[in-house]
Amino acid sequence: MTTAQRRPILRRLIIDITPLRESSDYRRLWTGNAIAILGNQMTRVAVPYQVYVLTHSTLIVGLASLAQLVPLMLCSLFGGAVADAVDRRKLLIVTESLAAAVVGGLALLALIARPPVWAIFLLVAVSAGLSALEGPARNASFAGLVRRDILPSAFALNRSLNQVGTIVGPAVAGVVIAALGVSTTYLANAITFLLSIAVLSRMRPMPPAHAVTRPGLRSVMEGLNYLRSKPAVMGCFLADLNAMFFGMPRALFPAIALDQLGGDAVTVGLLAAAPGAGALIGALTSGWISSVTRQGRAVITSVVMWGLAIAGFGLSHWLPLSLLFLMVAGVADVVSAVFRQTVLQLSVPDRLRGRLSSVHIGVVAGGPLLGDARAGAVASVTGPAFAMVSGGVACSVIMGLLGWRLTALRRWTLADAEVDHRDDGA
């Protein structure tokens, strides 16, 4: 095969950067998101590590995640209604400013020799609520910043730079925790929020371009009623919830790193970074996604792969093999995420994107919290290895059954999106 013949193949593999070239506002939103994620990932390592060191209990580590669930779910639904009714850029700036203050509170709390665990729970719960207010506005904004036909490429780009944060953040967190302590890690997160705000402030305003429904219960119910009419979108939510509830390994990283693998804080950071590394590889080689014709089937297949990789991670007692399984899981996750976002954003009109994105945020963020609680509880009785293996196998089996039952998701294509928008009058 000649170089000329190889070049089209390479072009189909390498990620498409057209959205970054064409839209300056997309570049700014994308960059601000990546900066904030870098710091958030550091905090996501620091919190379970700090709680485990204080309590030596996987159950309490799981409960630390569960404490975030209620504010996350409530604020997510309300945040979607707000995102459809106000300037989305302004909402992003306000919520990130408040989040910086909350993480600063965690940094101050960590300076105490033995901080009360309940206070850590309270601050991470507030942080989760703010994230749930911010997320729908961010997710709903992307579709209005790029052309419809390159939206899957935009989502792949989102995942690629976001995954840089999930790699660098946990890895740096492990080193910073070991060298400078947990408080400095939290302070670094606060600084990343301030940098993100500086980038977002350069975007043009994003006021509603449609008739506004006043935020409230009626607005929320309008979004939920619309969701019931879109079984493919509902199927995407169920697929992600299944993957995160049964296959989320995050709460067990400290126990597996310190006990099963005989490591330290750096090992915790490496385990937390590995899924992001795999996801980055998957995103950077995502040029092929535009050639996929059955996006719904791709969601199902990738979730099955995620579960199998997590089961393999639970069986491993060798760090390099554990990292490899987590990287494979990360590749599967990014493929699933890109196609789930495509199904969601192209099945929903702009006037409802904030509210449907809020449900998506609730599932994406709430699922891992439930998964952390499940994994922590099971591990406290049976051990971390069994909790991971049983969860991964359950995830794959259940996804196979859901894929068989969810006909609308299994058969969804871009042609279905065109029909949806004609039916909605978009």
Secondary structure, DSSP 8 states (H G I E B T S, - for coil): --HHHHHHHHHHHS---HHHHH-HHHHHHHHHHHHHHHHHHHHHHHHHHHHHHHH--HHHHHHHHHTTHHHHHHHHHHHHHHHTTS-HHHHHHHHHHHHHHHHHHHHHHTTSSS--HHHHHHHHHHHHHHHHHHHHHHHHHHTTTS-GGGHHHHHHHHHHHHHHHHHHHHHHHHHHHHHH-HHHHHHHHHHHHHHHHHHHTTS-----SS----SSHHHHHHHHHHHHT-HHHHHHHHHHHHHHHHH--GGGHHHIIIIIS---HHHHHHHHHHHHHHHHHHHHTGGGGGG-S-HHHHHHHHHHHHHHHHHHHHH--SHHHHHHHHHHHHHHHHHHHHHHHHHHHHHS-HHHHHHHHHHHHHHHHHHHHHHHHHHHHHHHHH-HHHHHHHHHHHHHHHHHHHHHH-HHHHT--HHHHHHHHHHHT-
